[in-house]
């Protein structure tokens, strides 16, 4: 029978069998929940079908079909690629090539996601020598069908060429790069159960380097060889099974190769394990939280055992003469690592559980701990109890860690990973692995705290001074900066406990400071920072900093320069520690402006409107003189501006707008000017036009169509009835093309404002994936300002395209005048504040209608 006829006959039979067996295996898994049985069954089913397909295509006798990668390891996840090597005994000729093409096409026809390569043994060795990925995939090569002889030849030559030392170095370097991609933490809120630190890939790396070195092929062999204990081998097998179980369920739930535990699948995956939500109100916990806390604890165990095993394997591959240098009677330095002087040290001298971290911060040359020390610490952590915590010498040791001039972040991270920190601070243990569903934190609570401490430390390091020069300058002169680290440890420690976490955190911080013997002055500072760690960002981003009363009130709260500086440094570190997306140059400027204004008030200089007005006008005039303009060039415009304008704009903005409008005052057509924002991020856009009720809405409509994000808006009306509005906008593609975008924006926005047609309806853009999973109930708050002159309108909602334009449309319909807009985007959440006035606020019924319509506009 011709080959093509054989294929036509075999194809539907093989496809039907493959599908039926797969369905039965998945049904069995849903019933018994055994991932190893499913993975092994899928591999066996595919093995059988591939072998029959190979025979149907009639490949020459000198060829072999070899499974590589995860499939070669003997397991196949439901939607993973089937990686195969078509191994040739001789270079490809025309006849063999035709049959190989028939084979590959048949694989695809069967519905398999095939990843294939076609090589001779020589080509395999050449590729393996040049590419560590190929070398790794061949490490787990397994013969499916075909020539035993050619496969045996490949295995022999592969073993001869393998350099276990070079392979170890390459795979551990690759692992470090992968960890860097995931911010060196297993505690991201949406981890990858395959690639994240502490997940499946870390376990695979250990097995790969051990197999390449001929040390072990399984966890039980690791224990037999003395590289880990039998209990540790049991834990590794248990955690590996747990990660595989999660990955299988992810594939089956999403119907594709998906390894990320995204928010929108976490609850569904949790429910497949029989987990359910519990509690109500502040005590409510989602099913997904139970799942993820289990995941994080498993990842923590893997991280610790990974460190122990890699050190032991490295010691086998790179034997070194033992260089032991005593540090003190309890610790030695062994080849750059700290080692305990005897196995029972922690049991006989419990204080050494903390002393070892003190020693590591005091010795620059120590890179880490020996495997023996790490294992002993991990098992001895349970010795830290109430009696341990009560001893004064233990409290002093913990303070010495916090006061260490260097190495603090590494010490705290090691203490957290080993369970020491959570045992010493029971309130910290409660937040380990705790989720945050506020749409802007991307780490668990404990890891966010570690990031905040890290950020504070970076302010002190000269190599990072270029990142935040102002913060580095302030912290250099800050006395007892270790108090900032104490505040960082406690600022979010009460999250998830119910109630105001800032107030509850104050209680924990007070108890810690008092029990650890801090002075009243130091205790007061720490407690103040914990209780007010959200205040400075809220004032800077939500209140009118041009209002002297706002700054004066904040100055009364902080009281003195030391408290102001400490709160500023903690605030910057806190915002930076939530998510890379939350921080931007605009928020940096608002915080810095508030700091400097408050500092002047604390220094005895009243933040008066008159003084600020004169200062800004003088600075703006000095800038204008640099352009050689006539001395009175500014006068015509400034005569039309009131005090509020000068107080709400920087001197550089006043000078820029004045220069841009010289000769254009009273223009019948809109004037649009744009420049790179002085803060170094985004564009600053000024619009000068005859005032009209829908002007703000029209401008927002244009920005909405261009997908520009508005960070700030200052709305002003001149005495002669012209609008002088300023916007700060950003867009992802701005970088590298500012000049072209500026010209285009000025032209297009001018044309849009010249067109007086009806406004297009706002597009209700789709919510992001995270916002759909954790929707925010939109809220609208309207209250008179302190002077009763304006109303403060605050809105909270999920972010989406077209949101601000929708708000502008409602303001326009109710003829509400907008004076300022502060746009605060926190990840997927917006918290915007508008200063408004209008006749609508004189009628309670109309005001309710306005609020109702605004709420409707905020809904998706």
N, C-alpha and C positions, 0 to 999 in steps of 0.2 A: 504494500500500500504506500503511495507517495507520502512524503513528510507532511505536505500541506493537508492531505486528507486525514492523516493521523491527528494533526493538530485540531482540525475542525471537529473531529469526533471527541477528542479529549477535553477541549476547552470548556464546553457547558457542564460536563460531568465534574471536572475539577472545581469549577467555580461554584457549583451547587454544593459539593461536598465541603469546600472551604467555608462557605457561608453557614451551612447547617451546623458544622462542628463549632464554629465561632459562637453562634447563637446559643448552643447548648452549654458551652463553657462559661459564657457570661451569665446565663440563667443559673448555673450551679454556683457561681460566685455570689450572685445576689442572694442566694439561699444560705450558703455556708460561710461567706466572707473570708475565704482563704486565698489571698493574693498569689502565693507561691504556686498553688495548684493551677490558677488561671494562667499565669505567665508561662509555666512549664507546658500546660496544655496547648496554648496558642503556638508556642514554639514547635511542639511536636506535630501539630496539625499542618503548619506551614512547611516544616521539614518534609513531611510525607508528600505534600502537593508539589513542592519544588522538585523533589526527586523524580516524581512521575512526569512532570513537565520536561525535565532534563532528558529523560528517556524518550519522550515523545518527539523531541527535537533532534535526537540522534547526534549528540556531540561526540567528537572523536574520543578514542579511549585514553589518550594522553592528557585529557583535560579534567578539571575538577571544579565542583561548585562548593565554595567555602563560605561559611557564615562568619562575619566579622562584627566588631563593635558589640553593642548590647545583645544583638541576636546571636552573635558568636558565644557570648557568655552563657547562653542557654535560657534566656528569658526574653519574652516579647510582650510589651505593653500593648493595650488594645489598638492604639492609633500611632504607634511608633513606626519609623521606617524599618523596612527589612533590608539590612545592609549585607550585600553579598559580594564576593570576589569570584569572578570567572577566571580561574587559574589555568593558563595555557602551558602545555608542555613544550611548545615550539612557537616561534613568531606567527602571528595571525596571517593565514592565507585567505584567498577569496572564498573558498568553499566553507571554511570554518567561520569566517566573518558572517556569511549569510545565515548559518545556523545559529550563531550567537545573537544576531539581530532578531531572528524568529523567536528565540528563547526570551529575550528581554521584552519583546512585544507581548508574548504570552503572559509573562509575569504581570504586566500592566493590565492586560485584558481580564485577568483573574481578580482585579481590584486591589492588588497589593501596592503599598507605597514603597517602591523599590529604590534603594540607593545602591548603584552597582559600579564596579570598576572591572576592567578587563586587562590583565597583565600576565606576563611571564614571570617566572621566579626571579630572573635577573632584574626585571623592571620593578618587581615588588621590593627588592633589596635596595635599588637606587632611590625609589620614592621614600622608603622607610628611613634611609640615612638622611634625607633632606627635609622630612616633615614629621614632627613628633606626633601629629594626629594619626598619620598612616601607621607609624610605628606602634602606637597604642592600640589601634584597631586590630593589627595583626597579632598582638600579644594574646588576644582571646579568640584567635582563629579556630574554627571547628569545621571538620569535613562533613558536608551534608550528603554528597554523592559524587561519584566519579573516581578518578585515579588516586588510589592510596599512595602510589609511588611518588607522584609529583607533589602531593601535599606533604608527605614525609620529607621530601627534599627541601621544601619551603621551610618547614619547622626546623630542620637541622641547620640550614644556613642562617635562619633568623636567630637561633640561639647562639651560634658562633659569632654573629655580628653584634649581639646585644652587649652594650656597656652599661651595667647596672648603675654605676655612679653617675654617668652622664644623664641617664634616663631619670634618675631620682632628682637631680638638679633641675632638669627641664620641667618635670611634672610639678615639682613644688613651686618653681617660678611661675608656671602657668596658673597654679592654684592661687598664688598671691595676687596675680593680676585679676583673676576672677573675683576674689574677695574684695579687691579695691572697687570693682564695678558695682558691688553691692554694699559699698560704704563700710566694709569690714564688720558688718553686723548681720546676725541671723534674725534680728528682731524688727525687721521692716514689717509694716502692717499688711503688706501683700507680698509675702516671700515666694520664692521659686523653690518648690520642694525638690527640685533636681539640682539647681545650680547655686543657690544661696549658700553662704557659709553655714556649716553644720548640717547640711542636707545630703542627699544621696551621692552627689559627685565627690564630696569629701571622703566618703566611705570607699568609693570606687578608686580614688587616688591611692589610698592606703593599700588596697588589694593589688593594684597595678604595680606599684613600686616593689611590693613584697614578692609578687610573682616573678617580676623581672630579675630580682636578686636571688630567686630560688629559696626564699625564706618560708613562704606560706602561701597556700591557695584558698584558705578559708579561715573564719574566725576561730574555729576550734584548733586549727593548726597553729595560730598565733599563740594560743594558750599553751599548747603542747611544747612549743619552742621557748616558752618563758618570756615572750615579748609583752604579754598582758596576763592578767589573772583570769581564772575561769569565770568569775563573776563579771568581769569587764567584757569578756567574750560574749557572755550571755546577754549583757546589756546592749552590745553592738548588734547582735542578731535581732534582738527585740526592736531596737530603733530602726534598723534597716527594714524590717518587716513593716513597721508603722509607716515609714515614708513611702514604701512601695504601695501599701494599701491606699494611702491618700492619692498617690499619683494615678493608680488604676481608677479610682472613683472620679478623679478629675477628668480623665479621658472619657469615661463612660457618660458622665453628666453633660460634658460640653460637646461630645460627638466629634472630637478632633484631638490632635496632639497638643494638649494644654498642661503646662506644668506650674503655672502661677496660681497661687491661692488668692485670687482676686476677691474683692469685697462682695461682688454680686454672685459669687458661687459658694462663699464660705458657709452660709446658713444651710444651703442645700446639701453640701458635703457633710456638715455636722449632723444633719438629720438622718443621713444614710448610716451613720454610726449609732443612731438611736439617742443622740443628744437633743435636749429640748431647752427652750428658754425658761427662765425661772425668775421669781420675785416680781416686784412692781415698784414704780417710782424710782427713787434714787438707788434702790437695791436691785433693780432689774438687771438681769444679765442675759444676753442673747446666747442662743445655742452656738453661734459662731465663736463667741468668746471662750466657751469651754473648749472647743476644738483647738483654737489657736493657742490657748495657754498650754495645752498638752503638746502642741507642736513645738513651742518655744522651749519648754523644758527638755524635750527630746533633743532639740538642736543644741542645747547647752551641754548635754551629756556627750553628744558626738564631738563637739568642739574640744572638750577636755580630753577625751580618749584619742582623738585625732592628734593632738599635741604630744601625748605620751607615746603613741605608736610611731609617729614620724621621727621622734627623737631616738627611739630604740632602733628603728631601721637605719637611721643615719649613723648611729654608733656601730652597727654591724658593717655598713658599707664603707665608712671612713674611720677605721680604728685609729685612735690617737694615743700617744703615751699620756698616762694620767698625770695632769698637772694640777695638783691639789695645793691650794693656798688657804690657810686658816683665816677666816674673817674674825671670828671670836670662838669661844668654846662650843657654840651651838651650831654655827654655820661655816661651811667651807666654800671656796670658789673652785669649781672643777671645769676647766676648759671654758671659762667665760660664763658658766652657769652657776647659780647658787644651789648648794646641796646641803641637806641636813647632816649633822655629824653622826647621828645614829637613827635607826628606824623608828624607835619609840619616842623621839624627841617631843612631838606635839602632845602625846598622851601624858608624859611625865612633867613637861613644862608648858602648860597651855598658853602662857603669855607669848610663846614663840609663834603662835598662829597669827599674831599681829606684828611681832618684831621682825619677821622675815620680810614683810613689805617695807618696813622702815629701812632695813638693811639694803634693800634693792633701790630705794630712792637715794640712798647716800653713796652708792657705788656706781659711777658712770660706766664702768667696764663690764658690768653684769648684764647680759643680754636676755636672761630669762631664768627658768628653773629647770633642774634636771627632771627626768621622767619620774624618778623615785620620789622627789620632793613634791611634784604636782600630785601624784597619786596619794601620797600621805596626807597632803592638805585636804584633798577632796574627801577622804574618808574621815578625817578628824574634825571636819567643820561642825559636826553635831555636838562637839564639846562646848561650843559657844552657847551658853544658856543664861538665865537671869543672874546666877551667881557669878559667872564669868564677866558679864556686862557691868556688874556692880563694883568690881575691884578697881580702885583708883589707878593702879599701875597700868591696867588695860586701857583705861580712858586716856591716860597720858600717851600711850603708844598710838592710839587712834588719832589723837590730835597731832602727834608728830608726823603722821602720814599726811594729814591735811596741810601741815605747815611746811612740808618738804619743798625746797627750792626748785626741784625738778623731779620728773618721773611720777607726778601725782596721777595723771590720767591713766597711764599704764597700770599703776598700782590699783586704782579703783576698778578699772576694767577687769583686771585679774581677780580681784576680790569678788566682784560681781559674778564672773564666770564660774568661780570655784564655790560660790555659795557663802563665802565668808561675810561679804557686806550685808547680805540679807539676814544672816544669823545675828550679826552685831546690831543692826538696825531693824528690828522686827517690822516697823512700819514700812521700811523700804522693801522688805520681802513680799509685802502684800501687793506691790505694784509691778513685780517682776512678770513680764509677759502680759501685762494688762493692756488691752486694746484702747484706742482713742478714736471715737467716731465723730470728730468735729470737722472733718473734711480738709484740714490743713496740716495736722500732724501726720508724719509718715513713719513714725517709730512708736514702739510701745513706750509706756511712761518711763520705765527705768532706763531705756536706751536714750530717750529724749534728755533725761537728766544728765546722763553721761556726755551727751553732745554739748549741753550747756556748759558743763565744767570744762570740757575740751576747748570750747570757744573762749572762755575766760582765760584759760592758760595760754592760748595762742596770742592773746593781746600782750602777754608778757614776753614773748619770744621775738628776738630781733629778726629772725628769718621770716617772720610773718608780719612784720610791722607795715609792709606795703599794703596789706589787705584792709586794715582799718587804722590808718595813721592816728586819727584823733583818739580812738580808744587806747591805742598803744601809748600815746602821750599821757593820757589821764592815769592809766594804771601804773605807769612808771613812778608816779609820785604819790601813789595811794598806800597809806600805812596799813600794815596787817592785811594784805590782800587775801590771805587765806580765809578771812571771814566771808568773802564773796563766794568761795567754794562751799562753805557751810550753807549759805543761803541758797546756792544753786541746788545742793543736795535735797533741801527741804521745800523748795518752792512749789513743786507739784506732788509732793509725797502723799498728800491726802486725797488725790484724785480717785474717784470711784467709791468713795467711802460714804457718800451722801452728804448733802449740804454744801456750803461754800468751801471749796478746797483751800482757798487762801486763808480763811479764818481757822480751819482745822489744822492747816500746816503751821500757823503761828503757835498753836498749842504744842505741837510736836517739837518745833524749833525751840520754844521756851524751855521745855523739859530737857532737851538735849544740852542746851547751853548751860542751864543751871546745874545739871548733874555732872557736866564736864568742867565745872569751875571757871567758866568765862566771866569776865567782869560785867557789872551792870551795864556799862557803856557798850561793850561788844555785844552783849545779849540783846540790848535794845536795837542796835543796828541790824543784826541778823533777823530779828523778829519783824522789824519794820520792812525789810526787803521782802521777806516771805509774804507778809500780809498785803504788800502794795506792788507786787511784781507785775501786775497787769495795768497799773494806774498810768504810768508814763506813756505807754503806747496808746491808751485810750484817749488821754488828753491831747497828745500830738496829732492823732489821726482823726479824732472826732470833734474836737472843739476848735473855736476860732482863736488862733494864736495872735491875731492882731488886736484882740480884746485885752486891754491891760488887766482887767479883773480876772481873766482866766489864768494869766501868768502869775498874778499876785496870789491867787488861791493855791496854785500848785507850789509856789515858793513857801507859803505857810505850811503846806503839808510836809515838804521835805525838811524844812527848818534850817539847814545849813549846807555848806558846799560839800562836806563829806558824804552826807546822806544823798545829795543830788547826784554826785559822781558815782557812788555805788549803785544807785538805782538805774542810772543811765547805762552803765556797763552791764549790769544784769539784764536789762531790757534788750539791749542789742544782742547779747549772747543767747537770750531766750528765743527771740524771733528767729535768729539764724539757726537755732537748733530744732525748729519745727519741720521745715521742709525747704529745699533749695528754691522752690517756687515762690515762697511767701516774701522773702526779703527782696527789696529793690532799692535803687538809689533815691527814689522819692521818699520812702519811709525813713531812710537814713538821714535825709535832709530835714524832714519834719522833727525827728528826735533831736538832731543836733541844734536846730533852731530853738527848740524848747529849752534845751540845756543852757544855751548861751543867754537867752532872754532871762531865764530864771536866775542864772548866776549873777547877772547884772543887778537884779532886784535884791538878791541876797547880799550883794556887795554894797548896798545902800543907795544904789542908783534907782530912783523910782521909774517904773515902766509906764511913763506918762505918754499920752497920745501926742502932746505938743513936742516933747523931746524926740520921740521916735520920728515924727513928721519932719522936723528940721534935719535930723541926721540923714534920713533917706533922701531928702531933696538935695542936700549938699553933696552926698556921694554920687547921686545921679548927675548933677551938674558937672562934677569933676570928670565923670566919664564922658559926658557930651563935649567937654572942652577938648578932649583928646582927638576928636574928629574935626576940629577946626570950625565948628559952627559959630554963628554970631551969638553974642552973649544973651540976647533975648529970644533966641530961636524957639525956646521951650514955652515961652509965655502964653502964646495963644491957646495951646492945648491945656496947660496947667490951670489956666483961668476957668476952664470948664470942669475941672476935677475937684472932688471934695476930699475931705480928710480920709474917709474910709478907703478910697482908692490907694492913697499913699501908704496906709497902714497894712494893706493886704498884698502889696507887691514889693519885692526886693528892689533895691536901688538899681541893680543891673537890668531888671525887667522894665523899670520906669524909663531908664535911659534908652533901652532898645525900642520900646514902643514910641517914645517921643521922637526919636530919630526917624523911625519908620513912617510916622504920620505927618512929618513936616511937609507942607505943601499939599496935603491931601485932606485937611480938615474941611468939613461941610460937604464932602464928596457925595454925589447922588448915587454912586455905585459903591458896593461893599469893597472894603480894602482888607485883604487877607495877607498876613505876613507869617512866615514860619522860619524856625531856626532849630539847630541842635540844642536840646535843653542844656542849660549850664550845669545841671547835676550829672551830665555825662551819659544819660540814658533817656531815650525817647526824644520826641519833638515838642517844641513849644509853639503853639499856634495862637496868633492874635487876630481877632475879627473886629473891625470897626465898620459900623453900618448904622443907618437910620433904624432906631429901635422899632420893633414890631412884636406883637404878642407871641408869635410862634418862632421867633428867631432861634432860641435855644433848642427847640425841637428840630428845626431844620438842620442845625449844625450836628446834632446827635444823629439825625437820620443819615447824613453823609458819612460820619465816622462809623456808623453801624454797617453801612453798605461796604465800606473798605475794611471791615474787621479790625478797626483800631480800638484799642482799649483806652478809655479816659481815666487817668489817674487823679486828675485834679481839674477843677473849673472855678474860675473867678469871674463873676458876672457883675458888670458895672454899667451904670447909665450916666452919661455926662449931663451937665446942666442944660445943654442945648438939645437934649433929646436923642443923642447918639448912644448906641451900645458899644462898649469897649470890653470885650470878653476875651479871656485868656484860658487856654486849655493845655494840659500836659497829656500827650497821647503816646502810646507805645504799640508796637506790632512786631511779631517775631522776625519778619524779613527786613526790618530797618537796617540792621548791621551791614555795613559795607556798601550801602546804596543810598545814603542820606541825601546826597546832592540831588539825585534824580527824583527822589520822593518829595523833597521840599518843593521843587519846581512844579511837579505834578499836583501836589496837594493845593498849593496856592491857586493854580489855575482852576482846578476842578471845584474846589469849595466856593470860589468866587462865582463860577457859573451856576452852581447849585443854589446860591443865595439870590442870584439874579432871576432865577426861575420862580415865578410866584404861583405855580400850580398847587393843587391840593397835596397835602402830605401823604405819602404812601402809608398804608397800615403797618404797624410794627410786625416783624416776623418773629413768631414765637419759636426761637431756636431750641434745638434739642438739648436736654440736660446731659451732662457728661455721665459716663458709666458710674462713677462714684456717687454723683448726686442722685441718680435714680435709685441706687442701693440705700443711701442714707438721706432721704429727702428732708429738707428743713421746712417747717411750717412757716410761711411768710408772715412777717409781723410789721406793723406800721405804728410808730409812736409819734405823736404830735403834741408839742408843749410850747408855751411862751418862753422866750429867753428871759434872762434875769432882769433885763431892763423893760420888758414888756413891749419892745419896739418891733420885734420880729417873732416868728415861730421857728422852732427847731423841728425839722422833720427827719426822723430816723427810720430806715428800712433795713430789714434783714431778710435774705432770701438765698436760694441756690443761684449760683452764677449761671448765666446762659447768654448766648448771642441775642442782642436786641433788647436786653433788660433796661438799660438806661434810656434808650429811645422810647420804650413803652412808658416809663415814668415821666419823661419829658412831655409825652403826648397828653397824659392826664393833667399835668400842671398847666399845659396850654389850654385845655378845654375849660378849666376852672379859672382861667385868667389869674393865675398865681405868679407873682413876681419872684424870680430866683436871684439871690444875691451871692451865695457861694455854694459850692458842692464839693464835699470831700468823699472821694470814692475809695473805699478800702476793700481790697480783694484778698481774702485769706484762703488760698487754695481754690476750693470749689464753692466758697461761701462769700457773699458780699455783705458788707455792713456800711451802708452809705448814709451820710448826714448832709442835709440841705438847710440853708438859712433862707426862709421864705416870708413873704407877706402877701396880703390880698384881702379883698372884701369877703371872700368865702368864710373867713375865720370869724366874722361877726354874726354868722347865722349858724347855730348849732345843728340844725337839720341838714343844711347844705354841707357843713363840715363832715357830718357822718357819711353823707353820700360820696363825698370826695374820698374819704378813707376807704369806703367799701370798694369804690371803683379802682383805687390804687392797689388794694389787696388782690383784686381780680387780675390786674395787669402783672402782678408779681408771680401769679400762678402760671405754671407751664400749660 
